[in-house]
Amino acid sequence: MRVVRLLGLLVFLAVLAGGAFVWTTWRELRAFRDTPFGSGSEKLVEIAPGTNARGVIRRLAETGVLSDEETAWRYMRMWKRDKRMLKAGEYAFSGPLLPDDVLERIYRGEVKSWKFTVPEGLRADEIAPIIERASLGKSEELLALMRDPAVAKELGLPFPSMEGFLFPDTYAFPRSVKPGDLLSAMVARYREAWKRAETRRRPGVTLDEGQAVILASIIEKETGRGDERQRISCVFHNRLARGMKLQTDPTVMYATMLRKGGRWSNNITRKDLQAPHPYNTYTVAGLPPGPIASPGEAALAAAVSPSDCKDLYFVSRNDGSHVFCPDLRCHQAAVREWQVEFFRARKAARESAQAPVVAPAPAEAAVPPEPPPRG
């Protein structure tokens, strides 16, 4: 009888100890669940494919996202969270976070996105470095894909490269994105914009998609003003209709770059203007054989919806705006005012500002100051 009582006491103590352990553990795990942890700085956690649940917990604890590996692991096992699929990828965590918030992000595969923005009017060789700076690929590899005729054909483009079709916008991709998929997404964004631009096509405009993108790229390079795009488009449409050369400087710059093995220059020489090249619209009539940059949606729309005008020329006012002219006489006058006289006056003002100030001679000497030197 005494032995039975002793055994009963031992069992009772064991149950009591077990209950105390479970209660203590439960309180510890509940405190873990309800206590945010982590510093404000961003912490990047790379979870490789095939990593098991314990391995994920270890990485989160090592990087300071979770407070304690053992407690986190017990928490997962008690709530059977290790039965759910944890998705591989690169994750970013910042600020004090609850464990559930951390784990749910990995269950849902909310990987970190790397963003970049492509402004309107950039060439492929300018876009590739922007993507590289976003840590989403090597510029050389991206540019090779952009210029690969087979890739362009696979994407259904009308030219043997992606020049002109890498739509200007802000993008966000995980670091794991493949370069081909990234570029394909940019082309897909272009297609959406082109469909919208097509709805604004004016009757009588017969440009096909490829021709429209070429013209849009020239318009984009000629002006950034929304109130001028359609009128500049009108000028080019009028010149094309009359069989006149477009004579647009951005195409000369592009042709010069191609002639000089990819070296870009914003300066145009007389030799550049006269150099025969398919992209030089001073020597070749009609549109160049391909786009010279990536136009935005407004330029695409302007290419197929020119304003109604009789203009054949436009001259820069050197402030982003232009003077438009219907004939050569008006154009020559605008060139004199805004190119010859404007820069002559600017040069004179600059030289005057740089001239040394000569103190006047004493009154009794009556000697006038010398005129400033002229350069």
Summary of the structure (lengths in Angstrom):
residues: 375
radius of gyration: 34.3
end to end distance: 123.3
largest distance: 138.1
contacts: 1052
relative contact order: 0.08
helix: 50%
strand: 7%
